[in-house]
Amino acid sequence: MANLVIFLTLLTLGFFFGRYREKRHYEEIRRREAALLMMPVRVEAEMEDGSSPVPDDASLETQIVSGNVVVANDYFKTFVAAVKTIFGGRLTSYESLLDRARREAMLRMKEEAKGWGATEIYGARLESTFIEKLGLEVMAYGTAVRPIRAKAEAPLLTS
Amino acid sequence: MTLTTLPTVPGKAIRTHFGIVTGSSVRAKHFGKDIFAGIKNIFGGELKAYTELMDETRREALKRMVMQAQEAGANAVVGIRFGSSDVAQGAAEIFAYGTAVILE
């Protein structure tokens, strides 16, 4: 009986807090995405003819940039997903979690690039790992490009 | 050390190729941090302590790759890729690899 009460409490907490946090996170994601619209991210690391997508210009410099995030689903969604795996089909609760994680990682990469003074990101990659008992990690990385300045700041990822 | 995920560096020609260099790091979760992660599993959302942990792991892997490139005498690593795998419960490996080169 006590176990059932705890279970239902966790389920309720998960449902309300999870929903609230997801809604807030999506609002934040949209706001930050809008703010970074002017920084294009391209997946291509090389063009069809094998050349680099970045102009071969000595006045440009490049720097590796990345963003990552580890996320976990709330209790309610985890439970619903567990039930759904019995019947199969779409697990929408995980789809939204993964979507949020990817967009968050991408935003962090873009924010790092912006802080460095980048104008564009090339050769972007998305990588994800599910770590048991830890959560899902998503990483975005790519090469930021900016015009060379007189005074260069310290590199980001290697500092 | 110039690091890029692209095959070339703008305005610079590649003089010498040294082949692939790699770096890897395996880290496990911290017990203290784990209590908070358990709470997060109820409410959902980001596990900030683990985001930082994975970020540290990645930097370490990249650093080791750079060390290998330096030993070879390279001044840049091009075409960098990251990969990750879960090796055990609560432990993850991140590796970085790329081609060590000398830029003129």
Chai-1 contact restraints between the chains, C-beta under 6 A:
chainA,res_idxA,chainB,res_idxB,connection_type,confidence,min_distance_angstrom,max_distance_angstrom,comment,restraint_id
A,L10,B,I42,contact,1.0,0.0,6.0,A-B,restraint_1
A,L13,B,I42,contact,1.0,0.0,6.0,A-B,restraint_2
A,G14,B,I42,contact,1.0,0.0,6.0,A-B,restraint_3
A,F17,B,F43,contact,1.0,0.0,6.0,A-B,restraint_4
A,G18,B,G44,contact,1.0,0.0,6.0,A-B,restraint_5
A,R21,B,G44,contact,1.0,0.0,6.0,A-B,restraint_6
A,R21,B,G45,contact,1.0,0.0,6.0,A-B,restraint_7
A,A45,B,L6,contact,1.0,0.0,6.0,A-B,restraint_8
A,E46,B,P7,contact,1.0,0.0,6.0,A-B,restraint_9
A,S52,B,L6,contact,1.0,0.0,6.0,A-B,restraint_10
A,S52,B,T8,contact,1.0,0.0,6.0,A-B,restraint_11
A,V54,B,P10,contact,1.0,0.0,6.0,A-B,restraint_12
A,D56,B,P10,contact,1.0,0.0,6.0,A-B,restraint_13
A,D57,B,P10,contact,1.0,0.0,6.0,A-B,restraint_14
A,D57,B,G11,contact,1.0,0.0,6.0,A-B,restraint_15
A,A58,B,G11,contact,1.0,0.0,6.0,A-B,restraint_16
A,L60,B,P10,contact,1.0,0.0,6.0,A-B,restraint_17
A,T62,B,T4,contact,1.0,0.0,6.0,A-B,restraint_18
A,I64,B,L3,contact,1.0,0.0,6.0,A-B,restraint_19
A,N68,B,M54,contact,1.0,0.0,6.0,A-B,restraint_20
A,N68,B,D55,contact,1.0,0.0,6.0,A-B,restraint_21
A,V69,B,E46,contact,1.0,0.0,6.0,A-B,restraint_22
A,V69,B,T51,contact,1.0,0.0,6.0,A-B,restraint_23
A,V70,B,L47,contact,1.0,0.0,6.0,A-B,restraint_24
A,V70,B,Y50,contact,1.0,0.0,6.0,A-B,restraint_25
A,V70,B,T51,contact,1.0,0.0,6.0,A-B,restraint_26
A,V70,B,M54,contact,1.0,0.0,6.0,A-B,restraint_27
A,V71,B,E46,contact,1.0,0.0,6.0,A-B,restraint_28
A,A72,B,K40,contact,1.0,0.0,6.0,A-B,restraint_29
A,A72,B,N41,contact,1.0,0.0,6.0,A-B,restraint_30
A,A72,B,L47,contact,1.0,0.0,6.0,A-B,restraint_31
A,N73,B,G44,contact,1.0,0.0,6.0,A-B,restraint_32
A,D74,B,F43,contact,1.0,0.0,6.0,A-B,restraint_33
A,D74,B,G44,contact,1.0,0.0,6.0,A-B,restraint_34
A,Y75,B,I42,contact,1.0,0.0,6.0,A-B,restraint_35
A,Y122,B,L6,contact,1.0,0.0,6.0,A-B,restraint_36
A,G123,B,T5,contact,1.0,0.0,6.0,A-B,restraint_37
A,G123,B,L6,contact,1.0,0.0,6.0,A-B,restraint_38
A,E127,B,F82,contact,1.0,0.0,6.0,A-B,restraint_39
A,T129,B,S84,contact,1.0,0.0,6.0,A-B,restraint_40
A,T129,B,D86,contact,1.0,0.0,6.0,A-B,restraint_41
A,I131,B,D86,contact,1.0,0.0,6.0,A-B,restraint_42
A,I131,B,A92,contact,1.0,0.0,6.0,A-B,restraint_43
A,E132,B,D86,contact,1.0,0.0,6.0,A-B,restraint_44
A,E132,B,Q89,contact,1.0,0.0,6.0,A-B,restraint_45
A,K133,B,Q89,contact,1.0,0.0,6.0,A-B,restraint_46
A,K133,B,G90,contact,1.0,0.0,6.0,A-B,restraint_47
A,L134,B,K29,contact,1.0,0.0,6.0,A-B,restraint_48
A,L134,B,Y50,contact,1.0,0.0,6.0,A-B,restraint_49
A,L134,B,G90,contact,1.0,0.0,6.0,A-B,restraint_50
A,G135,B,L47,contact,1.0,0.0,6.0,A-B,restraint_51
A,E137,B,M54,contact,1.0,0.0,6.0,A-B,restraint_52
A,G142,B,T5,contact,1.0,0.0,6.0,A-B,restraint_53
A,T143,B,T4,contact,1.0,0.0,6.0,A-B,restraint_54
A,T143,B,T5,contact,1.0,0.0,6.0,A-B,restraint_55
A,T143,B,L6,contact,1.0,0.0,6.0,A-B,restraint_56
